[in-house]
């Protein structure tokens, strides 16, 4: 598969103080011109398409009062029609107004919480003009979202990036009478979505899964159009069970979301461990690149945390910033390396294609431990896939939770 140049990115949410958020939504290439209903021009963004499937992974182990808020945001440069099919249970039709954002509330039963079970919990989205789609998965104090990749840009091979299991308190530190949810493990997770019938999927988890599949043993399943399949790590103690580096292969193109039920970054001991849901849709390995630029979020003096994944053996990655040039050696297919505390704009280059995830770390304003900056996760676009134009839209505060986000940036 040859992915179209200039994909949309980085469209993401982060939080400030009591959970402020930013959604940098719907980026475009400026060099494309479409007629309504015509095929997408080759110079368009890879995140622009006319056919999508999206899904929502588990956000936190419990639901707070008011439940979970699932939303889809759609925008386009052209007037058109869009159809949403909720796995055959519900069908909705909308008009698309150019350069405006259509926000759609999704039934909360669409959230997938069961690991390693085939489910029909995807939303199929079809439009008669090119659109961009963003999803938002939120509770009162845990939120994240991802930009959907259209089916035309799906692939047959992926490498997951997530974080280890996390918990608020270790079992040994939880006193009698304390909330048992404090010690319950939050898992890393990924979810596979199918757009075609009879799609054979193989994946090799790098840690024990929720249902006990062992690491480094290939698991197989057959998926049909509209199916999704969530995989969570076994709920072991904090710092264990990282399923980053799981390689997914399929006989037909699939979509993959990777992230975490809810985690702190870094995973500090209680009480310095505010957590957030993480989710990001992954590009297939044939859309990876060799040159990247990362820019710090600027929310933390310590900088950001990066994970770099390889698909080919003997991959060497060099990253350069005011501290100099450092090298990462990734010896095997599926290897994932971490780079901690990078506070500067950084140039990344490699001898073979790689995937880079950037994590915004939470922060406590010492010495009073005032909470600020819940964590966040994005996948960096390679330089050759940059865009020239973007439309920004913040998600705002929902009526049922008017104080959820303190600031918008």
Number of C-alpha atoms within 10 A of each C-alpha: 13 10 20 19 18 25 24 27 24 18 22 24 26 26 28 21 19 17 24 22 26 21 22 20 27 27 25 25 22 14 13 12 12 14 11 13 12 10 13 20 14 13 15 23 28 25 30 29 26 21 22 26 26 27 28 27 29 27 26 24 14 11 11 11 8 10 12 23 18 22 19 22 20 21 24 24 17 18 17 18 15 19 17 19 17 22 17 13 8 10 13 11 13 13 12 22 16 14 14 16 20 16 14 15 11 19 13 14 11 19 19 21 18 15 21 18 15 17 18 21 23 25 24 20 23 20 21 19 24 29 27 27 27 23 25 22 25 20 22 20 19 23 29 27 27 30 28 26 26 23 20 18 22 25 24 18 23 28 27 26 30 26 27 24 29 33 27 25 22 16 15 7 12 15 10 7 6 10 10 12 14 15 19 20 25 28 34 31 32 29 24 20 26 28 23 15 13 14 19 17 22 18 20 20 25 22 23 21 24 20 14 11 18 16 16 14 14 15 14 14 15 15 24 16 18 23 24 28 22 23 24 30 29 25 21 20 19 24 14 18 24 26 31 26 24 25 21 23 20 20 14 18 23 28 28 30 25 26 31 29 28 28 31 28 22 22 21 17 15 13 10 17 22 26 27 29 28 32 33 26 23 28 22 23 20 17 23 22 21 16 21 21 15 20 15 20 18 12 19 19 13 15 20 27 20 21 19 20 26 28 25 16 14 15 20 17 22 15 20 16 14 9 11 8 12 11 13 16 16 21 15 14 17 23 22 24 17 14 13 15 16 19 20 19 14 18 16 20 19 19 13 17 21 27 27 24 21 22 24 26 26 28 25 18 12 8 6 7 11 12 18 20 24 30 29 29 29 25 22 20 25 23 15 13 23 19 21 13 12 15 14 12 15 14 17 17 14 12 8 10 12 11 15 23 22 15 16 16 12
